[in-house]
Amino acid sequence: MTFKISKTKKTRHGMKSLKTIRLISILGIVALLSSWSVLFAARSESPVEGGEVFRFAVIGDSGTGNRPQYRVATQIRDRYLRSGLDFILMLGDNIYEHGDRGGYKKKFEEPYQYLISKGVQFYAVLGNHDVRWGNWRHAIKYPLFNMRGNRYYSLSFGKDLLQLFGLDSTTLSKRRSGDSRDPDQEQWFKKELQSSTARWKIAFFHHPLYSSGKRHGGNKNVKKSLEELLREGRVKVVFSGHDHFYERLNQQQGVLYFVNGAAAKLRKGNLLKGSSLTACGNDQERSFLYVEVDAQELRFEAVSETGRVFDKGTLSYHLKSGLQLSAKCQTQ
């Protein structure tokens, strides 16, 4: 199911009278056209002033109800107060240990009470801890997770600007005799990507395709199910959790992957040192991601539980050259 969300901004366009236009000389018209060409060329390289911008946070493996979750939640609140947030993506394992609906209040509503009270929307996907004992049935119907009864769904923001695809990797992570256990989801995802006209296509789900985690690492079954779809569908960014640290990976087949499963739990020392996959990693601090998207760029910051920005970058996309990333990593 697809949910569409739009922002609108009013602009004023001045109009010159026909009499004024007749007074413009040929030389003036040439100069004007020249300035327009410079302006349009610049638009392909920098944000459009006054255009739509969406701001959101990304959290993974968050639902403990413990103090570390509150520390990260405080940093998200501070970012909301400073920059604003349109929504928050939850990457699964939203309620530990078994997705019990009795934990919604203590492990979700109370830690994020301020943000919820301000109307910030949370969009969740299922993690392996959320689906135990059939508790996924309650999660997908829980109003504050905004899944609207669906295990997987898409969200559209703005006019052809941003489309998000929330997937259920808990089924995709298990295969029998090499066959998918959720062909309906894979077919749905393929059709959604084919019909999408969004400039920025972003997928978010629990189990990562790529990860340098010693405990879990990349899930081969999820990779087999999704990698070709992601590449052919021109998805530009993927957010996953499951491993309890932060990792920005080197681009894989034109896709930028993030592992972001440290919004409450942390597995210190779990990142494989010297991994060729890792562009930036932090397994010493809990964290969340802050993201801004407009027509030209996606900007991100990885923020620690103390408010330290330890990874930041700007991502742009061009048809000829593909993704262009400028980033700075300052891990401990």
Secondary structure, 3 states (H helix, E strand, C coil): CEEEECCCCCCCCCCCCHHHHHCCCHHHHHHHHHHHHHHHHHHCCCCCCCCCCEEEEEECCCCCCCHHHHHHHHHHHHHHHHHCCCEEEECCCCCCCCCCHHHHHHHHHCCCHHHHHCCCEEEECCCCCCCHHHCHHHHCCCHHHCCCCCCCEEEEECCCCEEEEECCHHHHCCEECCEECCHHHHHHHHHHHHHCCCCEEEEECCCCCCCCECCCCCCHHHHHHHHHHHHHCCCCEEEECCCCCEEEECCECCEEEEEECCCCCCCCCCECCCCCCEEEEECCCCEEEEEEECCCEEEEEEEECCCCEEEEEEEEEECCCEEEEEEEECCC
